Amino acid sequence: MKRRFVMVLLLVAVGLLLAACAPAETPDEVDDECEPTEDDPYLCADPTGQRVTFWHQHSQEREQELLKIVNDFNATNEYGITVIAEYQGGYNDIFNKMLGVLGTTDAPSLVVAYQNQSATYALTGDMADMNYLVDHPVYGLTEEEKADFFPGFFMQDVFPTFDNARYGFPPNRSMEALYYNIDWLNELYEAGAIDFEGPPETPEQFQQAACAAVENPFSAATGDVGTSVGYELSLDASRLASWTFAFGGDVFDYEAGQYSYDDPGAIAAMEFLQGLFDEGCARIVTESYGDQSNFGAGVTLFTVGSTSGLPYYQSAVDAGSGHAWSVAAIPHTTPDPVMNIYGASVSIPKTDRSQELAAWIFVKFYTSPEIQARWVIASNYFPVRASVADSLTDYFAANPTFQTAYELLPYGYFEPPVPGYDFVRDLAREAMAAIADGAD
């Protein structure tokens, strides 16, 4: 194991991040005719002819569209920059690879990273503070362009624990939402098994419908009705966070700088989920995307998952019972919904100033309104800029469920963007399994 990898793990383990995490000084480039300044470390950088290696996790249709975007940039940018997009596996694969190459010549010029991952990388001092690029007088964004980004998305990669350094920039976002079978809920209401219409808005309504589904299988189910259940829970830290938010809690105490899975809201959410299992109204997902398949077959009434999966749910329903379905806010105890919005950003490891600048110029292109509209249609991710909605009228009309989810964006909240969350997520999954098994 490389020494740098060990160092990152030790830093995370002892929590040095939250004590005093000031960004490392960036060395000035040697240039006989130009000297960078503290306010403009990119003053002497020249992006002309730079090659930018971009590590990403996109596959299939998303990768195809990403490669088209990259090719369009390579063919049109005025600096002769060449971006090379390289698939490196899933988020965890990329995270583990990055821990071994940070600060070396093997590091990419641009990398997909969740906020907690880029914060972990930043512990080594080998990540570029993108504030200098976003605010640059020549290459940065105008105030009007900045205002076009949804404020929560725009600020999500700025870290107070690192003196407000920016270690990422958002190209897209997703949301945790409740998937529900409209036709089955209607049957339950007409049979008098539930006393509300439409999707459940409170945990009590959710529990009522989830338990009623077990005794009242869906009439059009194509799966084994003997396996009918109200809810299938996937063991994922984001599911746990989403339910915690819905109960008015949080999984991280930002004032104390520590995780707060003992928050009253978190405890209430865990007890609620455990009650569903105790009553036989819920079960654990036992195979990859099993909840999605069972939802499509009409034997699972509710699931909670990312809105990026909307097309896959439609395919499952088309191949299954063909029922009407939609998404809604996760049932909540708060006055308004609290929706878990997340998504990986793109981060710039330190290489040299010219290459970092070239990477940023591509990021500007990638997040421009025209390219954002293309990316939404290809990826089913939410755009990060408000103006993009004007270009999505036809897409909204053809995909009303996507529009329903999009309209929940004002209620967004985020999981903790702190170093070490990747490792804590593993512990959260273990805790969820124990909860389902009846642990105290």
Salt bridges, closest charged atoms under 4 A:
ASP40 OD1 - HIS136 NE2 3.05
GLU63 OE2 - HIS56 NE2 3.93
GLU65 OE2 - ARG374 NH2 2.99
ASP72 OD2 - ARG374 NH1 2.85
ASP126 OD2 - ARG4 NH1 2.70
ASP135 OD1 - LYS146 NZ 2.60
GLU143 OE2 - LYS146 NZ 3.24
ASP148 OD2 - ARG385 NE 2.86
ASP157 OD2 - ARG173 NH2 3.55
GLU176 OE2 - ARG239 NH2 2.39
GLU232 OE1 - ARG283 NE 3.56
ASP236 OD1 - ARG425 NH2 3.24
GLU356 OE1 - ARG353 NH1 3.10
GLU415 OE1 - ARG425 NH1 2.97
ASP426 OD1 - ARG429 NH2 1.99
